[in-house]
């Protein structure tokens, strides 16, 4: 559990220390319509991570309904490995996100940093509260597609790795701002 909360703290610090001094215009800069701004990268992380919260809440209430495919260990392990690899920060290939995880297209205020920090703290609370679920090896389905299933610890690996990927993606925009 510490590995996830420690990485979340590091990613939060990295976003704030790297981009926190930028003016609003730079945070919202997009070199092309297809490229997300720094602020959109941050907003995307908030949006995607928050789709896991209802899943975690349902698991805590013990009313989560896992699809039948989640009972097939081979598929659970396969999907977990594939998704984790696909969100790796050393991305060579750009990926398209599911529509439910698209960031807002509007300009963001500097309050995006407080929103991001508050979100990261909430995410850590959810992870800490999930300790028993992790120990039991609970399986969940992706919030974007119920037929993509993986263990909850793999979900947390995916979340923190995905955050690192978008930090690296946002850093690429710094070069274009100079």
GUTORSE-221981 format. One record per atom (N, C-alpha, C): atom name; x, z, y. Coordinates in nm, 2 decimals, decimal comma, always signed. Example, Ala and Ser with C-alpha at 12.3 -4.5 7.8 and 13.67 -1.06 7.14 Angstrom:
+------+--------+--------+--------+
| site |      u |      w |      v |
+------+--------+--------+--------+
|    N |  +1,32 |  +0,78 |  -0,57 |
|   CA |  +1,23 |  +0,78 |  -0,45 |
|    C |  +1,32 |  +0,78 |  -0,33 |
|    N |  +1,28 |  +0,71 |  -0,22 |
|   CA |  +1,37 |  +0,71 |  -0,11 |
|    C |  +1,29 |  +0,79 |  +0,00 |
+------+--------+--------+--------+
This chain:
+------+--------+--------+--------+
| site |      u |      w |      v |
+------+--------+--------+--------+
|    N |  +0,08 |  +0,00 |  -0,12 |
|   CA |  +0,00 |  +0,00 |  +0,00 |
|    C |  +0,09 |  +0,00 |  +0,13 |
|    N |  +0,20 |  +0,08 |  +0,12 |
|   CA |  +0,29 |  +0,08 |  +0,23 |
|    C |  +0,34 |  -0,05 |  +0,27 |
|    N |  +0,37 |  -0,14 |  +0,17 |
|   CA |  +0,43 |  -0,27 |  +0,20 |
|    C |  +0,33 |  -0,35 |  +0,28 |
|    N |  +0,20 |  -0,34 |  +0,26 |
|   CA |  +0,11 |  -0,41 |  +0,34 |
|    C |  +0,10 |  -0,36 |  +0,48 |
|    N |  +0,08 |  -0,22 |  +0,49 |
|   CA |  +0,06 |  -0,16 |  +0,63 |
|    C |  +0,19 |  -0,18 |  +0,71 |
|    N |  +0,31 |  -0,17 |  +0,64 |
|   CA |  +0,43 |  -0,19 |  +0,71 |
|    C |  +0,44 |  -0,33 |  +0,77 |
|    N |  +0,41 |  -0,43 |  +0,68 |
|   CA |  +0,41 |  -0,57 |  +0,72 |
|    C |  +0,31 |  -0,60 |  +0,83 |
|    N |  +0,20 |  -0,54 |  +0,83 |
|   CA |  +0,10 |  -0,56 |  +0,93 |
|    C |  +0,15 |  -0,50 |  +1,07 |
|    N |  +0,22 |  -0,38 |  +1,06 |
|   CA |  +0,28 |  -0,33 |  +1,18 |
|    C |  +0,39 |  -0,42 |  +1,24 |
|    N |  +0,47 |  -0,47 |  +1,15 |
|   CA |  +0,57 |  -0,56 |  +1,19 |
|    C |  +0,52 |  -0,69 |  +1,25 |
|    N |  +0,42 |  -0,75 |  +1,19 |
|   CA |  +0,36 |  -0,87 |  +1,25 |
|    C |  +0,29 |  -0,84 |  +1,38 |
|    N |  +0,22 |  -0,73 |  +1,39 |
|   CA |  +0,16 |  -0,69 |  +1,52 |
|    C |  +0,26 |  -0,68 |  +1,63 |
|    N |  +0,37 |  -0,61 |  +1,59 |
|   CA |  +0,48 |  -0,59 |  +1,69 |
|    C |  +0,54 |  -0,73 |  +1,73 |
|    N |  +0,56 |  -0,81 |  +1,63 |
|   CA |  +0,62 |  -0,95 |  +1,65 |
|    C |  +0,54 |  -1,03 |  +1,75 |
|    N |  +0,41 |  -1,03 |  +1,73 |
|   CA |  +0,32 |  -1,11 |  +1,82 |
|    C |  +0,33 |  -1,05 |  +1,96 |
|    N |  +0,32 |  -0,92 |  +1,97 |
|   CA |  +0,32 |  -0,85 |  +2,10 |
|    C |  +0,45 |  -0,87 |  +2,17 |
|    N |  +0,56 |  -0,85 |  +2,10 |
|   CA |  +0,69 |  -0,86 |  +2,17 |
|    C |  +0,73 |  -1,00 |  +2,20 |
|    N |  +0,69 |  -1,10 |  +2,11 |
|   CA |  +0,73 |  -1,24 |  +2,14 |
|    C |  +0,64 |  -1,31 |  +2,24 |
|    N |  +0,51 |  -1,28 |  +2,24 |
|   CA |  +0,42 |  -1,35 |  +2,32 |
|    C |  +0,35 |  -1,26 |  +2,43 |
|    N |  +0,37 |  -1,13 |  +2,43 |
|   CA |  +0,30 |  -1,04 |  +2,52 |
|    C |  +0,34 |  -1,06 |  +2,67 |
|    N |  +0,45 |  -1,13 |  +2,70 |
|   CA |  +0,49 |  -1,15 |  +2,84 |
|    C |  +0,44 |  -1,28 |  +2,89 |
|    N |  +0,38 |  -1,36 |  +2,81 |
|   CA |  +0,34 |  -1,49 |  +2,85 |
|    C |  +0,22 |  -1,49 |  +2,94 |
|    N |  +0,20 |  -1,58 |  +3,03 |
|   CA |  +0,08 |  -1,58 |  +3,11 |
|    C |  -0,03 |  -1,64 |  +3,03 |
|    N |  -0,15 |  -1,63 |  +3,07 |
|   CA |  -0,27 |  -1,68 |  +3,00 |
|    C |  -0,26 |  -1,83 |  +2,97 |
|    N |  -0,21 |  -1,90 |  +3,07 |
|   CA |  -0,20 |  -2,05 |  +3,05 |
|    C |  -0,11 |  -2,08 |  +2,93 |
|    N |  +0,00 |  -2,01 |  +2,92 |
|   CA |  +0,09 |  -2,04 |  +2,81 |
|    C |  +0,03 |  -2,00 |  +2,67 |
|    N |  -0,04 |  -1,89 |  +2,67 |
|   CA |  -0,11 |  -1,84 |  +2,55 |
|    C |  -0,21 |  -1,94 |  +2,50 |
|    N |  -0,27 |  -2,02 |  +2,59 |
|   CA |  -0,38 |  -2,11 |  +2,56 |
|    C |  -0,33 |  -2,26 |  +2,56 |
|    N |  -0,20 |  -2,28 |  +2,57 |
|   CA |  -0,14 |  -2,41 |  +2,57 |
|    C |  -0,15 |  -2,48 |  +2,44 |
|    N |  -0,20 |  -2,60 |  +2,44 |
|   CA |  -0,22 |  -2,68 |  +2,32 |
|    C |  -0,15 |  -2,82 |  +2,35 |
|    N |  -0,04 |  -2,85 |  +2,27 |
|   CA |  +0,02 |  -2,98 |  +2,30 |
|    C |  -0,07 |  -3,10 |  +2,26 |
|    N |  -0,16 |  -3,08 |  +2,17 |
|   CA |  -0,26 |  -3,18 |  +2,13 |
|    C |  -0,39 |  -3,11 |  +2,08 |
|    N |  -0,50 |  -3,18 |  +2,08 |
|   CA |  -0,63 |  -3,11 |  +2,04 |
|    C |  -0,62 |  -3,06 |  +1,89 |
|    N |  -0,53 |  -3,12 |  +1,81 |
|   CA |  -0,53 |  -3,08 |  +1,67 |
|    C |  -0,44 |  -2,95 |  +1,65 |
|    N |  -0,37 |  -2,91 |  +1,75 |
|   CA |  -0,27 |  -2,80 |  +1,74 |
|    C |  -0,34 |  -2,68 |  +1,80 |
|    N |  -0,33 |  -2,56 |  +1,73 |
|   CA |  -0,39 |  -2,44 |  +1,78 |
|    C |  -0,29 |  -2,38 |  +1,88 |
|    N |  -0,34 |  -2,32 |  +1,98 |
|   CA |  -0,26 |  -2,24 |  +2,08 |
|    C |  -0,22 |  -2,11 |  +2,02 |
|    N |  -0,13 |  -2,04 |  +2,08 |
|   CA |  -0,08 |  -1,91 |  +2,04 |
|    C |  -0,20 |  -1,82 |  +2,03 |
|    N |  -0,29 |  -1,81 |  +2,13 |
|   CA |  -0,41 |  -1,73 |  +2,13 |
|    C |  -0,50 |  -1,77 |  +2,01 |
|    N |  -0,52 |  -1,90 |  +1,99 |
|   CA |  -0,60 |  -1,94 |  +1,88 |
|    C |  -0,55 |  -1,89 |  +1,74 |
|    N |  -0,42 |  -1,90 |  +1,73 |
|   CA |  -0,36 |  -1,84 |  +1,60 |
|    C |  -0,39 |  -1,70 |  +1,58 |
|    N |  -0,38 |  -1,62 |  +1,69 |
|   CA |  -0,42 |  -1,48 |  +1,68 |
|    C |  -0,56 |  -1,46 |  +1,65 |
|    N |  -0,65 |  -1,54 |  +1,72 |
|   CA |  -0,79 |  -1,53 |  +1,70 |
|    C |  -0,83 |  -1,57 |  +1,55 |
|    N |  -0,77 |  -1,67 |  +1,50 |
|   CA |  -0,79 |  -1,71 |  +1,37 |
|    C |  -0,76 |  -1,60 |  +1,27 |
|    N |  -0,65 |  -1,53 |  +1,29 |
|   CA |  -0,62 |  -1,42 |  +1,20 |
|    C |  -0,73 |  -1,31 |  +1,20 |
|    N |  -0,78 |  -1,28 |  +1,32 |
|   CA |  -0,88 |  -1,18 |  +1,33 |
|    C |  -1,01 |  -1,23 |  +1,26 |
|    N |  -1,04 |  -1,36 |  +1,28 |
|   CA |  -1,16 |  -1,42 |  +1,22 |
|    C |  -1,15 |  -1,41 |  +1,07 |
|    N |  -1,04 |  -1,46 |  +1,01 |
|   CA |  -1,02 |  -1,47 |  +0,87 |
|    C |  -1,02 |  -1,33 |  +0,80 |
|    N |  -0,94 |  -1,24 |  +0,86 |
|   CA |  -0,93 |  -1,11 |  +0,80 |
|    C |  -1,06 |  -1,04 |  +0,80 |
|    N |  -1,14 |  -1,05 |  +0,91 |
|   CA |  -1,27 |  -0,98 |  +0,92 |
|    C |  -1,37 |  -1,03 |  +0,81 |
|    N |  -1,35 |  -1,15 |  +0,76 |
|   CA |  -1,44 |  -1,20 |  +0,65 |
|    C |  -1,42 |  -1,12 |  +0,52 |
|    N |  -1,30 |  -1,05 |  +0,51 |
|   CA |  -1,28 |  -0,97 |  +0,40 |
|    C |  -1,35 |  -0,83 |  +0,41 |
|    N |  -1,38 |  -0,79 |  +0,53 |
|   CA |  -1,43 |  -0,65 |  +0,55 |
|    C |  -1,56 |  -0,63 |  +0,47 |
|    N |  -1,66 |  -0,72 |  +0,48 |
|   CA |  -1,79 |  -0,70 |  +0,41 |
|    C |  -1,76 |  -0,69 |  +0,25 |
|    N |  -1,66 |  -0,77 |  +0,21 |
|   CA |  -1,63 |  -0,77 |  +0,06 |
|    C |  -1,58 |  -0,63 |  +0,03 |
|    N |  -1,49 |  -0,57 |  +0,11 |
|   CA |  -1,43 |  -0,44 |  +0,08 |
|    C |  -1,54 |  -0,33 |  +0,09 |
|    N |  -1,63 |  -0,35 |  +0,19 |
|   CA |  -1,74 |  -0,25 |  +0,21 |
|    C |  -1,83 |  -0,25 |  +0,09 |
|    N |  -1,86 |  -0,37 |  +0,04 |
|   CA |  -1,95 |  -0,39 |  -0,08 |
|    C |  -1,88 |  -0,33 |  -0,20 |
|    N |  -1,75 |  -0,34 |  -0,22 |
|   CA |  -1,68 |  -0,28 |  -0,33 |
|    C |  -1,69 |  -0,13 |  -0,32 |
|    N |  -1,67 |  -0,08 |  -0,20 |
|   CA |  -1,68 |  +0,07 |  -0,18 |
|    C |  -1,82 |  +0,12 |  -0,21 |
|    N |  -1,92 |  +0,05 |  -0,18 |
|   CA |  -2,06 |  +0,09 |  -0,21 |
|    C |  -2,09 |  +0,07 |  -0,35 |
|    N |  -2,00 |  +0,00 |  -0,42 |
|   CA |  -2,02 |  -0,04 |  -0,57 |
|    C |  -2,14 |  -0,13 |  -0,59 |
|    N |  -2,17 |  -0,22 |  -0,49 |
|   CA |  -2,27 |  -0,32 |  -0,51 |
|    C |  -2,22 |  -0,46 |  -0,50 |
|    N |  -2,09 |  -0,48 |  -0,52 |
|   CA |  -2,03 |  -0,61 |  -0,51 |
|    C |  -2,06 |  -0,69 |  -0,64 |
|    N |  -2,10 |  -0,81 |  -0,62 |
|   CA |  -2,14 |  -0,90 |  -0,73 |
|    C |  -2,03 |  -1,01 |  -0,75 |
|    N |  -1,95 |  -0,99 |  -0,85 |
|   CA |  -1,84 |  -1,08 |  -0,88 |
|    C |  -1,90 |  -1,20 |  -0,96 |
|    N |  -1,86 |  -1,32 |  -0,92 |
|   CA |  -1,91 |  -1,43 |  -1,00 |
|    C |  -1,85 |  -1,43 |  -1,14 |
|    N |  -1,91 |  -1,50 |  -1,23 |
|   CA |  -1,86 |  -1,50 |  -1,37 |
|    C |  -1,72 |  -1,54 |  -1,39 |
|    N |  -1,68 |  -1,63 |  -1,30 |
|   CA |  -1,54 |  -1,69 |  -1,31 |
|    C |  -1,44 |  -1,58 |  -1,28 |
|    N |  -1,47 |  -1,47 |  -1,22 |
|   CA |  -1,38 |  -1,36 |  -1,19 |
|    C |  -1,35 |  -1,28 |  -1,31 |
|    N |  -1,41 |  -1,31 |  -1,42 |
|   CA |  -1,39 |  -1,24 |  -1,55 |
|    C |  -1,29 |  -1,31 |  -1,64 |
|    N |  -1,24 |  -1,43 |  -1,59 |
|   CA |  -1,14 |  -1,51 |  -1,67 |
|    C |  -1,01 |  -1,48 |  -1,61 |
|    N |  -0,93 |  -1,40 |  -1,68 |
|   CA |  -0,80 |  -1,36 |  -1,62 |
|    C |  -0,71 |  -1,47 |  -1,58 |
|    N |  -0,70 |  -1,58 |  -1,67 |
|   CA |  -0,62 |  -1,69 |  -1,64 |
|    C |  -0,65 |  -1,75 |  -1,50 |
|    N |  -0,78 |  -1,77 |  -1,47 |
|   CA |  -0,82 |  -1,82 |  -1,34 |
|    C |  -0,79 |  -1,73 |  -1,23 |
|    N |  -0,81 |  -1,60 |  -1,25 |
|   CA |  -0,79 |  -1,50 |  -1,15 |
|    C |  -0,64 |  -1,50 |  -1,11 |
|    N |  -0,55 |  -1,51 |  -1,21 |
|   CA |  -0,41 |  -1,51 |  -1,18 |
|    C |  -0,37 |  -1,65 |  -1,12 |
|    N |  -0,42 |  -1,75 |  -1,17 |
|   CA |  -0,39 |  -1,89 |  -1,12 |
|    C |  -0,43 |  -1,90 |  -0,97 |
|    N |  -0,55 |  -1,87 |  -0,94 |
|   CA |  -0,60 |  -1,88 |  -0,80 |
|    C |  -0,51 |  -1,79 |  -0,71 |
|    N |  -0,49 |  -1,67 |  -0,75 |
|   CA |  -0,41 |  -1,58 |  -0,67 |
|    C |  -0,27 |  -1,64 |  -0,63 |
|    N |  -0,20 |  -1,69 |  -0,73 |
|   CA |  -0,07 |  -1,75 |  -0,71 |
|    C |  -0,08 |  -1,87 |  -0,62 |
|    N |  -0,17 |  -1,96 |  -0,65 |
|   CA |  -0,18 |  -2,08 |  -0,57 |
|    C |  -0,22 |  -2,05 |  -0,42 |
|    N |  -0,31 |  -1,96 |  -0,40 |
|   CA |  -0,35 |  -1,93 |  -0,26 |
|    C |  -0,23 |  -1,87 |  -0,19 |
|    N |  -0,16 |  -1,77 |  -0,25 |
|   CA |  -0,05 |  -1,70 |  -0,19 |
|    C |  +0,06 |  -1,80 |  -0,16 |
|    N |  +0,09 |  -1,89 |  -0,25 |
|   CA |  +0,19 |  -2,00 |  -0,22 |
|    C |  +0,15 |  -2,09 |  -0,10 |
|    N |  +0,02 |  -2,12 |  -0,09 |
|   CA |  -0,03 |  -2,21 |  +0,01 |
|    C |  -0,02 |  -2,15 |  +0,15 |
|    N |  -0,01 |  -2,02 |  +0,16 |
|   CA |  -0,01 |  -1,95 |  +0,30 |
|    C |  +0,13 |  -1,91 |  +0,33 |
|    N |  +0,23 |  -1,95 |  +0,25 |
|   CA |  +0,37 |  -1,90 |  +0,28 |
|    C |  +0,42 |  -1,95 |  +0,42 |
|    N |  +0,50 |  -1,86 |  +0,48 |
|   CA |  +0,55 |  -1,89 |  +0,62 |
|    C |  +0,64 |  -2,01 |  +0,62 |
|    N |  +0,71 |  -2,04 |  +0,51 |
|   CA |  +0,80 |  -2,16 |  +0,51 |
|    C |  +0,72 |  -2,29 |  +0,48 |
|    N |  +0,61 |  -2,30 |  +0,56 |
|   CA |  +0,52 |  -2,41 |  +0,54 |
|    C |  +0,59 |  -2,55 |  +0,57 |
|    N |  +0,57 |  -2,64 |  +0,48 |
|   CA |  +0,62 |  -2,77 |  +0,50 |
|    C |  +0,50 |  -2,86 |  +0,53 |
|    N |  +0,39 |  -2,82 |  +0,48 |
|   CA |  +0,27 |  -2,90 |  +0,49 |
|    C |  +0,16 |  -2,83 |  +0,57 |
|    N |  +0,11 |  -2,89 |  +0,66 |
|   CA |  +0,00 |  -2,83 |  +0,74 |
|    C |  -0,13 |  -2,83 |  +0,66 |
|    N |  -0,20 |  -2,72 |  +0,67 |
|   CA |  -0,32 |  -2,71 |  +0,59 |
|    C |  -0,44 |  -2,70 |  +0,68 |
|    N |  -0,55 |  -2,75 |  +0,63 |
|   CA |  -0,68 |  -2,74 |  +0,71 |
|    C |  -0,75 |  -2,62 |  +0,66 |
|    N |  -0,80 |  -2,54 |  +0,75 |
|   CA |  -0,87 |  -2,41 |  +0,72 |
|    C |  -1,02 |  -2,44 |  +0,69 |
|    N |  -1,08 |  -2,35 |  +0,62 |
|   CA |  -1,23 |  -2,36 |  +0,60 |
|    C |  -1,30 |  -2,35 |  +0,73 |
|    N |  -1,41 |  -2,41 |  +0,75 |
|   CA |  -1,48 |  -2,41 |  +0,88 |
|    C |  -1,52 |  -2,27 |  +0,93 |
|    N |  -1,55 |  -2,17 |  +0,83 |
|   CA |  -1,58 |  -2,04 |  +0,87 |
|    C |  -1,46 |  -1,96 |  +0,94 |
|    N |  -1,34 |  -2,02 |  +0,92 |
|   CA |  -1,22 |  -1,95 |  +0,97 |
|    C |  -1,16 |  -2,02 |  +1,09 |
|    N |  -1,23 |  -2,11 |  +1,14 |
|   CA |  -1,18 |  -2,18 |  +1,26 |
|    C |  -1,18 |  -2,08 |  +1,38 |
|    N |  -1,07 |  -2,09 |  +1,46 |
|   CA |  -1,07 |  -2,00 |  +1,58 |
|    C |  -1,17 |  -2,06 |  +1,69 |
|    N |  -1,20 |  -1,98 |  +1,78 |
|   CA |  -1,28 |  -2,03 |  +1,90 |
|    C |  -1,20 |  -2,14 |  +1,97 |
|    N |  -1,26 |  -2,23 |  +2,03 |
|   CA |  -1,19 |  -2,34 |  +2,10 |
|    C |  -1,17 |  -2,31 |  +2,25 |
|    N |  -1,23 |  -2,20 |  +2,29 |
|   CA |  -1,23 |  -2,17 |  +2,43 |
|    C |  -1,09 |  -2,10 |  +2,47 |
|    N |  -1,07 |  -2,09 |  +2,60 |
|   CA |  -0,95 |  -2,02 |  +2,64 |
|    C |  -0,97 |  -1,87 |  +2,62 |
|    N |  -0,86 |  -1,80 |  +2,59 |
|   CA |  -0,86 |  -1,66 |  +2,57 |
|    C |  -0,79 |  -1,58 |  +2,69 |
|    N |  -0,84 |  -1,47 |  +2,72 |
|   CA |  -0,78 |  -1,38 |  +2,82 |
|    C |  -0,67 |  -1,31 |  +2,75 |
|    N |  -0,59 |  -1,24 |  +2,83 |
|   CA |  -0,48 |  -1,16 |  +2,78 |
|    C |  -0,53 |  -1,04 |  +2,70 |
|    N |  -0,66 |  -1,02 |  +2,70 |
|   CA |  -0,71 |  -0,91 |  +2,61 |
|    C |  -0,70 |  -0,95 |  +2,47 |
|    N |  -0,67 |  -1,07 |  +2,44 |
|   CA |  -0,65 |  -1,11 |  +2,29 |
|    C |  -0,55 |  -1,02 |  +2,23 |
|    N |  -0,45 |  -0,97 |  +2,30 |
|   CA |  -0,35 |  -0,88 |  +2,24 |
|    C |  -0,42 |  -0,74 |  +2,20 |
|    N |  -0,50 |  -0,69 |  +2,29 |
|   CA |  -0,57 |  -0,56 |  +2,25 |
|    C |  -0,66 |  -0,59 |  +2,13 |
|    N |  -0,73 |  -0,70 |  +2,14 |
|   CA |  -0,82 |  -0,73 |  +2,03 |
|    C |  -0,74 |  -0,74 |  +1,90 |
|    N |  -0,63 |  -0,81 |  +1,90 |
|   CA |  -0,55 |  -0,83 |  +1,78 |
|    C |  -0,49 |  -0,69 |  +1,73 |
|    N |  -0,44 |  -0,61 |  +1,82 |
|   CA |  -0,39 |  -0,48 |  +1,78 |
|    C |  -0,50 |  -0,39 |  +1,72 |
|    N |  -0,61 |  -0,39 |  +1,79 |
|   CA |  -0,73 |  -0,31 |  +1,73 |
|    C |  -0,77 |  -0,36 |  +1,60 |
|    N |  -0,77 |  -0,49 |  +1,58 |
|   CA |  -0,81 |  -0,55 |  +1,45 |
|    C |  -0,70 |  -0,51 |  +1,35 |
|    N |  -0,58 |  -0,52 |  +1,38 |
|   CA |  -0,47 |  -0,49 |  +1,28 |
|    C |  -0,48 |  -0,34 |  +1,24 |
|    N |  -0,51 |  -0,26 |  +1,33 |
|   CA |  -0,53 |  -0,11 |  +1,29 |
|    C |  -0,65 |  -0,10 |  +1,20 |
|    N |  -0,76 |  -0,17 |  +1,23 |
|   CA |  -0,88 |  -0,16 |  +1,14 |
|    C |  -0,85 |  -0,22 |  +1,00 |
|    N |  -0,77 |  -0,33 |  +1,00 |
|   CA |  -0,73 |  -0,39 |  +0,87 |
|    C |  -0,65 |  -0,29 |  +0,79 |
|    N |  -0,56 |  -0,22 |  +0,85 |
|   CA |  -0,48 |  -0,12 |  +0,78 |
|    C |  -0,57 |  -0,01 |  +0,72 |
|    N |  -0,67 |  +0,03 |  +0,80 |
|   CA |  -0,77 |  +0,13 |  +0,75 |
|    C |  -0,84 |  +0,08 |  +0,63 |
|    N |  -0,88 |  -0,04 |  +0,63 |
|   CA |  -0,95 |  -0,10 |  +0,51 |
|    C |  -0,86 |  -0,10 |  +0,39 |
|    N |  -0,73 |  -0,13 |  +0,41 |
|   CA |  -0,63 |  -0,14 |  +0,30 |
|    C |  -0,61 |  +0,00 |  +0,24 |
|    N |  -0,59 |  +0,10 |  +0,33 |
|   CA |  -0,57 |  +0,24 |  +0,28 |
|    C |  -0,69 |  +0,29 |  +0,21 |
|    N |  -0,81 |  +0,25 |  +0,26 |
|   CA |  -0,93 |  +0,30 |  +0,19 |
|    C |  -0,96 |  +0,23 |  +0,06 |
|    N |  -0,88 |  +0,12 |  +0,03 |
|   CA |  -0,90 |  +0,05 |  -0,10 |
|    C |  -0,80 |  +0,09 |  -0,21 |
|    N |  -0,73 |  +0,20 |  -0,19 |
|   CA |  -0,63 |  +0,24 |  -0,29 |
|    C |  -0,68 |  +0,24 |  -0,43 |
|    N |  -0,80 |  +0,30 |  -0,45 |
|   CA |  -0,86 |  +0,31 |  -0,58 |
|    C |  -0,89 |  +0,17 |  -0,64 |
|    N |  -0,93 |  +0,08 |  -0,55 |
|   CA |  -0,96 |  -0,05 |  -0,60 |
|    C |  -0,84 |  -0,13 |  -0,64 |
|    N |  -0,73 |  -0,10 |  -0,57 |
|   CA |  -0,60 |  -0,16 |  -0,60 |
|    C |  -0,56 |  -0,11 |  -0,74 |
|    N |  -0,56 |  +0,02 |  -0,76 |
|   CA |  -0,52 |  +0,08 |  -0,88 |
|    C |  -0,60 |  +0,03 |  -1,00 |
|    N |  -0,73 |  +0,00 |  -0,98 |
|   CA |  -0,81 |  -0,04 |  -1,09 |
|    C |  -0,80 |  -0,19 |  -1,11 |
|    N |  -0,72 |  -0,26 |  -1,03 |
|   CA |  -0,71 |  -0,41 |  -1,04 |
|    C |  -0,83 |  -0,49 |  -1,02 |
|    N |  -0,91 |  -0,44 |  -0,93 |
|   CA |  -1,04 |  -0,51 |  -0,90 |
|    C |  -1,02 |  -0,65 |  -0,86 |
|    N |  -1,11 |  -0,74 |  -0,90 |
|   CA |  -1,11 |  -0,88 |  -0,87 |
|    C |  -1,22 |  -0,91 |  -0,76 |
|    N |  -1,18 |  -0,99 |  -0,67 |
|   CA |  -1,28 |  -1,04 |  -0,57 |
|    C |  -1,28 |  -1,19 |  -0,56 |
|    N |  -1,38 |  -1,24 |  -0,49 |
|   CA |  -1,38 |  -1,38 |  -0,47 |
|    C |  -1,35 |  -1,40 |  -0,32 |
|    N |  -1,29 |  -1,52 |  -0,29 |
|   CA |  -1,26 |  -1,55 |  -0,15 |
|    C |  -1,38 |  -1,55 |  -0,07 |
|    N |  -1,38 |  -1,50 |  +0,05 |
|   CA |  -1,49 |  -1,50 |  +0,14 |
|    C |  -1,54 |  -1,64 |  +0,18 |
|    N |  -1,45 |  -1,74 |  +0,16 |
|   CA |  -1,48 |  -1,88 |  +0,19 |
|    C |  -1,54 |  -1,96 |  +0,08 |
|    N |  -1,51 |  -1,91 |  -0,05 |
|   CA |  -1,56 |  -1,98 |  -0,16 |
|    C |  -1,57 |  -1,89 |  -0,28 |
|    N |  -1,69 |  -1,86 |  -0,33 |
|   CA |  -1,71 |  -1,76 |  -0,43 |
|    C |  -1,64 |  -1,80 |  -0,57 |
|    N |  -1,61 |  -1,92 |  -0,58 |
|   CA |  -1,54 |  -1,97 |  -0,71 |
|    C |  -1,39 |  -1,96 |  -0,70 |
|    N |  -1,34 |  -1,91 |  -0,60 |
|   CA |  -1,19 |  -1,88 |  -0,59 |
|    C |  -1,18 |  -1,73 |  -0,60 |
|    N |  -1,12 |  -1,69 |  -0,71 |
|   CA |  -1,11 |  -1,54 |  -0,74 |
|    C |  -0,96 |  -1,50 |  -0,75 |
|    N |  -0,94 |  -1,37 |  -0,71 |
|   CA |  -0,81 |  -1,31 |  -0,73 |
|    C |  -0,82 |  -1,16 |  -0,72 |
|    N |  -0,72 |  -1,09 |  -0,76 |
|   CA |  -0,72 |  -0,95 |  -0,76 |
|    C |  -0,70 |  -0,90 |  -0,61 |
|    N |  -0,75 |  -0,78 |  -0,59 |
|   CA |  -0,75 |  -0,73 |  -0,45 |
|    C |  -0,61 |  -0,71 |  -0,40 |
|    N |  -0,52 |  -0,67 |  -0,48 |
|   CA |  -0,38 |  -0,66 |  -0,43 |
|    C |  -0,33 |  -0,80 |  -0,39 |
|    N |  -0,36 |  -0,90 |  -0,46 |
|   CA |  -0,32 |  -1,04 |  -0,43 |
|    C |  -0,39 |  -1,08 |  -0,30 |
|    N |  -0,51 |  -1,03 |  -0,27 |
|   CA |  -0,58 |  -1,06 |  -0,15 |
|    C |  -0,50 |  -1,00 |  -0,03 |
|    N |  -0,45 |  -0,88 |  -0,05 |
|   CA |  -0,37 |  -0,82 |  +0,06 |
|    C |  -0,24 |  -0,89 |  +0,08 |
|    N |  -0,18 |  -0,93 |  -0,03 |
|   CA |  -0,06 |  -1,02 |  -0,02 |
|    C |  -0,08 |  -1,14 |  +0,06 |
|    N |  -0,19 |  -1,21 |  +0,03 |
|   CA |  -0,23 |  -1,33 |  +0,09 |
|    C |  -0,25 |  -1,31 |  +0,24 |
|    N |  -0,32 |  -1,20 |  +0,28 |
|   CA |  -0,35 |  -1,17 |  +0,42 |
|    C |  -0,22 |  -1,15 |  +0,50 |
|    N |  -0,13 |  -1,06 |  +0,45 |
|   CA |  -0,01 |  -1,03 |  +0,52 |
|    C |  +0,08 |  -1,16 |  +0,53 |
|    N |  +0,09 |  -1,23 |  +0,42 |
|   CA |  +0,17 |  -1,35 |  +0,42 |
|    C |  +0,11 |  -1,46 |  +0,51 |
|    N |  -0,02 |  -1,47 |  +0,52 |
|   CA |  -0,09 |  -1,56 |  +0,61 |
|    C |  -0,06 |  -1,53 |  +0,75 |
|    N |  -0,06 |  -1,40 |  +0,78 |
|   CA |  -0,03 |  -1,36 |  +0,92 |
|    C |  +0,11 |  -1,40 |  +0,96 |
|    N |  +0,21 |  -1,39 |  +0,87 |
|   CA |  +0,34 |  -1,43 |  +0,90 |
|    C |  +0,35 |  -1,58 |  +0,92 |
|    N |  +0,28 |  -1,65 |  +0,84 |
|   CA |  +0,27 |  -1,80 |  +0,86 |
|    C |  +0,23 |  -1,84 |  +1,00 |
|    N |  +0,12 |  -1,77 |  +1,05 |
|   CA |  +0,07 |  -1,80 |  +1,18 |
|    C |  +0,16 |  -1,75 |  +1,29 |
|    N |  +0,23 |  -1,65 |  +1,27 |
|   CA |  +0,33 |  -1,60 |  +1,37 |
|    C |  +0,44 |  -1,71 |  +1,38 |
|    N |  +0,48 |  -1,77 |  +1,27 |
|   CA |  +0,58 |  -1,87 |  +1,27 |
|    C |  +0,52 |  -2,00 |  +1,34 |
|    N |  +0,40 |  -2,03 |  +1,31 |
|   CA |  +0,33 |  -2,14 |  +1,37 |
|    C |  +0,32 |  -2,12 |  +1,52 |
|    N |  +0,29 |  -2,00 |  +1,57 |
|   CA |  +0,28 |  -1,97 |  +1,71 |
|    C |  +0,41 |  -1,98 |  +1,78 |
|    N |  +0,52 |  -1,94 |  +1,71 |
|   CA |  +0,65 |  -1,95 |  +1,77 |
|    C |  +0,70 |  -2,09 |  +1,80 |
|    N |  +0,65 |  -2,18 |  +1,72 |
|   CA |  +0,69 |  -2,32 |  +1,74 |
|    C |  +0,64 |  -2,37 |  +1,87 |
|    N |  +0,53 |  -2,31 |  +1,92 |
|   CA |  +0,48 |  -2,35 |  +2,06 |
|    C |  +0,57 |  -2,30 |  +2,17 |
|    N |  +0,64 |  -2,19 |  +2,15 |
|   CA |  +0,74 |  -2,14 |  +2,25 |
|    C |  +0,84 |  -2,25 |  +2,29 |
|    N |  +0,88 |  -2,33 |  +2,19 |
|   CA |  +0,98 |  -2,43 |  +2,22 |
|    C |  +0,92 |  -2,54 |  +2,31 |
|    N |  +0,79 |  -2,56 |  +2,30 |
|   CA |  +0,73 |  -2,66 |  +2,39 |
|    C |  +0,70 |  -2,61 |  +2,53 |
|    N |  +0,70 |  -2,48 |  +2,54 |
|   CA |  +0,67 |  -2,42 |  +2,67 |
|    C |  +0,79 |  -2,42 |  +2,77 |
|    N |  +0,91 |  -2,44 |  +2,71 |
|   CA |  +1,03 |  -2,43 |  +2,79 |
|    C |  +1,06 |  -2,56 |  +2,86 |
+------+--------+--------+--------+
